[in-house]
Amino acid sequence: MFRIKKRSRILFVCLLLITPWIIQSFPGIAHYLDVLVFAGIYSLITIGLSMLMGYAGQISLGHAAFFGIGAYISGILTVQYHWNAWFCMAVGVVATIIIAVLIGTPALKLKGHYLAMATLAFGIVIFIVFSEEGNVTGGPDGMGGIPGLSLFGFSFDTELKYYYLVWSIVVAVFLFSVNLIHSRLGRALRAIHTSETGAYAMGVNVSFYKIQIFIYSAVLASIAGSLYAHFINFISPGTFDLSFSIKLLLMIIIGGMHSIWGAILGAVLISFLSFEWLEMFKEFEILVYGMILLLVTIFLPDGMISLPQKVTRFVSVSKKYFVG
Amino acid sequence: MDNTVLISQLIQYLITGMTVGSIYAMIAVGFNIIYNVTEIINLAQGEFVVLGGLIMVFLQVTLAIPTILAFFLTLLIVFLIGVLFDRLAIRPIRQPSVMTLIIATIAASMILKGTAMFIWGKDPYDLPAFSGRNPISFLGAVILPQALWIMGFLVVIVLVLTLFFERNIIGKAMKACADNPEAAKLVGINVNHMVLFSFALSAAIGAVAGIGVTPLALMEYDRGAMLAVKGFAAVILGGLGSFPGAILGGLILGLIESMGAGFISSGYKDAFALIVLLILLFIKPSGLLGNATVAKLKKF
């Protein structure tokens, strides 16, 4: 069930490589590349979040905060102190680890609703800090002038270059996460998801593994935040509010939170929905999102990724009925 | 001189805190009613408050219906929205785990919020105060008549609910469901109806809070999430599931918030409640009036 076939990985990478070529041969959809960069950035967060929620069964409604922490640390340190962007990203990761340990250690002792509310409150507090500490963060108006990324003199200054940068990171994180799932950690997490007491009785150090996966997902969100800041060159607190945490939730639920493929699928789908297909709804997209979320929760609890399986099962069952 | 200013300031913050706290207490009571019957934390609780305020504005200001009639009509409409909420969002869930239920209430809150935006737009709306806006002086501080109305609403809600749960057969049946749904089913109580009723009832209580607060602080479509989180903070402060705890928690939270905003920083006003929530969750998640064993015996 959790095994991801080699062939689909190769297909996935090939698809990623040729997508820009396809997109650019149709001028009408050339801006889809932009959307795909965001989709890649969101995928980084949702991969971590789906491991936290889908595999370990721990809900988080505050991951927008880690996304924001990465973005703001990158933004502040490059704009005000002119530090090297990659180094800033690393600083962001270290800061995120510290914050994730401080928040995660007590929070992950909580269960269900309590955990949801604790992470929610944490997310809102961080959002308020971004808005209120105007001297450092630029306040509600945000901060601009964040430089782009470059590596050994090679500058990621076009959307195409940034697309390849972001998606190579996604592929790397994807492979690492798949290995993680098949490691001792992954097995421990699945045991925790099934029964925390049971896992504990079998000698699984429950809190240790839970905090590990929480940190992992927070770090991915932080890296995504740094990549976001350097791509869009401007950040404001509004990007990192509660509704973004909920959008992340939406991505992994729609895609299917019990699978890393689902996490990526969800991120891509929601990016296209919010940047392209729901444009006409403007702010009313929240109504559409709410309905999608409710319908998926009721009718497709394993997300879109389970759709092919469901269809084949349906077809084989109906064959039995009608053909004999 | 300085001392008297300080004292009148203190009294002012006290009054503001009690007013806001009463609102939080009402939201917290709504949380608890649903939690006790269903063990669901309804993250859309704040949306009922928003809808209460906005529907009241529509009936009273736009349609010019007399205040009292508009008040009860609003309660009725939001009560029915609560019924729909249970029927359309909660009951269809086929695998009701904590996570799916949380997600379902989030989805429903998004739908309600989107609908409110669709109908009323993004502007904040004002409602005429029930008995004017002339402030009453009190020991150097001022009280708006509306603040007294809000506290009065809370008192009435407490009285009505106490009577309801102690005397009324439906109230007693709900208490039975909270104690032990299986046993309640065995003695012939329709648990599904009680669940439905709990959503409708707490929706209506949320609406009262919304109607009360709108003349003081205006109302707009996106206030729900923050109100829900603060209401939940009040719930945790008092102890999840405890009826007196919700009232106490709401009032304490209101006081913390107004004192914090007055003496420390008004920009971080919203953060105080949340930090209190976090600290409580981390140190004593059972709340002030709860303990581990009591938490299992849910009581109104």
Interface residues (C-beta under 8 A of the other chain):
Chain A: M53 G57 I59 P106 A107 L110 K111 G112 H113 Y114 A116 M117 A118 L120 A121 F122 I124 V125 I128 V129 S131 E132 L242 I246 L249 I253 E283 F284 I286 L287 V288 Y289 G290 M291 L293 L294 T297 I298 P301
Chain B: I41 L43 L88 A89 P92 I93 R94 Q95 V98 M99 T100 I102 I103 A104 I106 A107 A108 S109 M110 I111 L112 K113 G114 T115 M117 F118 K122 A225 M226 V229 F232 A233 I236 S265 G267 Y268 D270 A271 L274 I275 L277 L278 L281 F282 P285
